[in-house]
Amino acid sequence: MPLEFREDNGELVWIRNPFTGVTTYFTHLHKKRSGFVRQAQDALLRETPVDRAVWETRLREELEAAKQICPFCPGNEQHSPDEILRVSAREVFPHAPRGGWLIRAVRNLIPRIPECCTGGRNESYVVVEDPRHFADDPRGHDDLLYTGLLPLEQFEALLAADVEVARRAYANPAVRAVLIRKNQGRESGASQPHVHNQVIGSDIPFTPVVREREVAAQEPRLWESFVAFARAHGFLLEERERCSLYFCPFGTFPRSCEVVCLDDWVRLIDLPAARWKVFAALMHRALTMIGPLPLDYEVHDGPGVPLHVHINERHYAYSNIGGTLNLPSIMAAGAPASGLLTPS
């Protein structure tokens, strides 16, 4: 079915997800004040002052202890499964010091797809995105490094590493589909705070991609209609070479955005490197915009659908009432301009 939505006096009222049938209504939720934030602020004001020097010493000790037990931190490589790929800093940044690693891939300790389904071999991988555990000058355990802090060059190298790991998975005759996905933050389901993503091989196609293929086969210009809708309603953030980044008002979670490359209906391992760079640049902008907030993303590829990624902010409550969602009526308001997100 085509993209269904309703407008009233020039304003968007609702839109229906063409894959699931869920309806999203646009309201003025952004005008509501959160009582949770006020309670948290009041709690902070009631805390007993502490000696700053003592606090800073204790914090440094705690942060160092956290890095000592993290299997993804440098020096702890023996605590993670066998390494299958390594990218050095010199390979990405020519003037970086020699030695060490920048990106590292290992098998997932607990395979997401049971080994009996993939020819008796674990085809679930973890790709560590950066050696750092915490962001610069952390003031607490929540000041973790997040993907949006990575320079664009490093994020491009990360996606290239994901593709190489996907090639490894596809070399297994039992693997028919590969998925790149990420959880950032405890609220998104991440069990490991060190910044990472996952590459997962499966013996059967992933169900959401199958559904997208079915709907796209019935509506061949469906994805073009998504971009046109985003452009018409102020949800489009950036376009480059027939690839588009836009807020998606019918995503799995209330705050979602997508990057779709309309001309690239191929498996991710068959995409030319130049096209990956365009895709990576737009995806990097989205992740930079979301910043440290909890999120997940999932990359879906062809054949049958264009290369695209669903990026869901998980910081905002998921509210489904009778199969409907609610979003602010001006969801795209306040989105940073492209120039503000270009790394130096």
Secondary structure, DSSP 4 states (H G I P E B T S, - for coil): ---EEEEETTEEEEEE-TTT--EEEEE-GGGSPPHHHHHHHHHHHHSPP--HHHHHHHHHHHHHHHHHH-TTSTT-GGGSSPEEEEE-HHHHSTTSPSSS-SEEEEE-SS-SS-GGGTTTS--EEEEE--S-SB-SS-SSTT-B--GGGS-HHHHHHHHHHHHHHHHHHHTSTT--EEEEEEEESGGGT-S--S-EEEEEEESS--HHHHHHHHHHHH-TTHHHHHHHHHHHTT-EEEEETTEEEEE-TTSSSSEEEEEEETT--S-GGGS-HHHHHHHHHHHHHHHHHHTTS-EEEEEE--SSS--EEEEEE-SSPP--BTTEEEEETTTTTTPPPGGGG---
